[in-house]
Amino acid sequence: MKESRSAYRESTTPRALDIAVIGGGPAGCATAIALARRGFAVGMLEHSCYDTPRVGETLAPECRVPLAALDCLQRFENDGHLPSNGIASVWGEERLYENDFVFNPYGHGWHLDRCRFDAMLAHCAADAGAKVFAGTTARRCDAVSDGFEIEAERRRDDVLRLRSHLVVDATGRGSSPLPGAQRRVVYDKLVGLVGLVNAPSSQGDSRTLLEAVSEGWWYSAPLPGGKRVVAFMTDGDRLKGRRHDLSLLFMARLSDAPHTRERIGTLPEVESLRLVAASSYRQTSMHGERWLKVGDAACAYDPLSSAGMLRALQSGLDAATAIEGWFGGDTAALARYAARLEQRFSAYLGTRAFYYGREMRWPTSPFWQRRH
């Protein structure tokens, strides 16, 4: 996104920061916005310029709450994303079950242009006073007596060096630049085979569709611009020996999903087909001496929950409150933040087990056996 690079070009490099946020997705942006509005000196490092495809295209109606708390809701609503009127699912039986948002107290949801959405949040962070360094990848994060020294590479072939009293890890599913071992507890092997298709011109249904099949489940939803995102969710080890012909695998599994085929066509032309990680996990340590994790860097949710973006925004707001308390002398604030994340994740695991337990049509399938 050419506009982004010029919009985020800073005139001076701060020698010192209160907080460095490493990662500029929804969780990182929410943290940076909330902290900058509290008067902290915040720098946010984002490896992209918000110009590359991003996974996660649906926003639940409940996301109005954290967006309003960040003072970003009106800007978001004016940004041209596609309203979502509900979810249709084929789960536990062959009949299509419809869950319309007409009775949701928060109204409709949205199908997102993710690059546009994340860039909007980054603009909000910059407007709030945060220094936003786009096209910047943190390579080293060394602990010093009063915080961290950070060294990052930039797209324009120079090096950025910052010093920060506290670091927020918002790197998502990627590797963390924080020093020391980072260990995850992983609960499954879920991956998504994700592509874009041109939907039939007669297809006007704006709902998200979930369809269970013997080897996993399908997700499809319209996007701004007339395309649909389509994903086949399965376990990564079930793809061994098939990764060289993912297109053939995608089409073969599509034959098991009649409702999805009806939406995208029997032989759709699939663009940008890619394999993405989608496992549920939590970090064994979500905070430490002068650092904490937010969003997927702390814990990741199954896409079936449709809660990833909501949790990311919430964790950013909660992290900002904890960091403010920590700077104010509350030494237990970061630990309480981490405990809340762990409690929410434990509750999510129970909900996840319940929803997967509702699908019992393929008792001999390894995918479903692992979830029962």
Phi, psi and omega in degrees: 000104187302322182301324185298315188297317179288324183294330184257012181281110184276151182275332180223153176260121180291137179283334182214148179230156167285311183224134170252126177255118182258103184122128186244033172279192182304317181294314180296317179297316180300318179297313182296317180299309184296321180288318179298322179291341175274359176096007179280153173276108189240136170238136179238126181253123180234126187292331180263177169250029181057042183231013179238152183302142179230141181271144178111084193249004182241136180242125182288153179305325183296345179292349173303328185294303179294327178295322177293320179298330178274358183061036181245357190296312182296319178299319178295313183295336178273004191264004170081025176281161188271123179299144175245125186266000178155191181232133172248137183220147171242097193211118180088344178199168184282344182287144177280123178256134185245129177237092182277148180277006184300332181260003179285127183297342180265359179089210183275166172262197181217147164260125193260149153273101190296321178299317180295320181295310181295322178296323177299316178296321178295321175298320178297322178296316179296318179295330179284346177117359177285147171276117183253117181255093178277158182064035187227125183242120178290123180256326180225143177218094188259131178289134173233181189300324185242024179150231184220147168253128186243132174242128184227149175265146182241153180298333182270025169066035170229177184245135177254130177238127181230156173234130186223142178288332182212146180241135173253119178272109178237037186278005177067223181279356181284180180283144183273140175276356181295145179290156178091168181288139177242117185238136179249148167260114186256133188257350179196182182242028188296135172227163177236131172263104195245134177213174178244142178226157169273116182290150174307140183300337181278351186272110182244007182288122183265006183278155169286141178242129173244132182221116179283141175225176189295330184253011181155222178204159182250145175233136174212146181201146176288156177234157172303137180102001172093001178259169173236141170270136181228132181224134171258118183259126180207183178270138185300325181289346176283352181260004181303132182081358182243000187289346177278347180226054183297328179297317178294320178297317179303312182291324179295316180288333178297332180295342179272358189238082186296324182289323177293318178300321180299327182281322189249355181098155183289323180233068183286152171275115186262126179255152171053041180293128182212157179257127182234146177288141181216020183290155172272135178202166170221148175284144176291332176232119180258356175206163178203202180290103178070027174209157171208167182245148177228160176059217182294343175293335179265308180202146184238143186249148174301134178303339178301331182287341184053028186245000186301312182290320178298314179296323180297312180295317179297319182293326176296316178296316180295320179297319180298319178296318179295318181294319177300317178297319180297314177296333178277003176106000179276094187292342181265002187297318182292323179294321178294322176301311180298321179297321178295318177300317180295321177296315179297321181291321177298318178296321178298319180300323176294317178295319179300314180297322180297312184290320176292329179291344178285343180259106185238018186283344183232071186295340181263357181286128178302323181300312184281328177301321181294341186251004180251000000 
